[in-house]
Amino acid sequence: MNEERMQILKMLESGKIKADEAARLLETMEASSGAPELGPKPRWIRIKVSEGGRSTVNVRVPTALLAVVNRFLPDDVRDAQGNRIDLQAMVQAAREAGEGRLVEVVDEGKRERVEITLE
């Protein structure tokens, strides 16, 4: 990770800047790096949860925070079945992915839904 990116993430971690400011700075830095664009990169992860037909959660998080969150999680994270989750690969895939739905889980009987999208 280059020095400028680390400096932005440290400012975010210490509370000197907000998440949306960090996302904007990281995007500006990437755009000025001269790297070829593969398409529109998602800036946000949106998580929506509804229970009983009504919305209970609707949160939007900058994708730039993935790298910060990843630094604080243990190296050996596992899912409910005990399979190892490769967080680094997930972070990289989210950075490279285009916009759209990642996950949608629906329980029609209980009228519950979880939807995760990249915007």
Helices and strands as residue ranges (DSSP letters): H 3-14, H 19-31, E 44-51, E 54-62, H 65-72, E 77-78, E 84-85, H 87-96, E 100-107, E 112-118
